[in-house]
Amino acid sequence: MRPVTIYTTDTCPYCVRAKSVLKKHDVPFTEIDVTGDDAKRRWLLEMSGQRTVPQIFFGDESIGGCTDLEAVVAAGKLSEKLA
């Protein structure tokens, strides 16, 4: 299984929701809080093209945010993406 990393902030309801989706599907993940970390936020923008959190990575692949994760799950492709 590819490692899952989720970049979050401490006041983001979508971050909470995305973590809940991962937990519901028994997907282990590493959470990195970028609250107040401008350098890490710039890095995220460079890596994903997105300014918002959460940013979810399966290995080195950015899959996007919470709604993108939910779309992967709804399409039945979570296992495929994690392989």
URHUTA-V242106 format. One record per residue. PHI is phi in degrees with one decimal (NA if undefined). Layout:
BEGIN
phi = <PHI;PHI>
END
This chain:
BEGIN
phi = <NA;-69.5;-68.2;-110.5;-123.9;-124.0;-95.1;-134.8;-126.0;-77.8;-118.5;-98.9;-67.4;-69.1;-64.4;-60.2;-64.5;-63.6;-62.7;-63.9;-62.2;-62.4;-63.2;-58.7;-99.6;54.7;-99.0;-69.7;-148.5;-107.2;-102.7;-121.8;-83.4;-105.6;-57.5;74.1;-104.2;-61.8;-64.2;-68.4;-64.6;-64.3;-60.4;-60.1;-61.7;-65.2;-76.5;-116.2;78.0;-114.2;-97.0;-91.8;-118.2;-76.0;-118.2;-116.7;-119.4;-105.2;63.8;-92.7;-90.6;-78.0;-100.4;106.8;-107.6;-62.4;-66.5;-67.9;-61.0;-62.0;-67.6;-61.8;-64.2;-62.2;-80.9;73.3;-109.2;-61.1;-61.0;-61.5;-66.9;-82.3;-69.5>
END
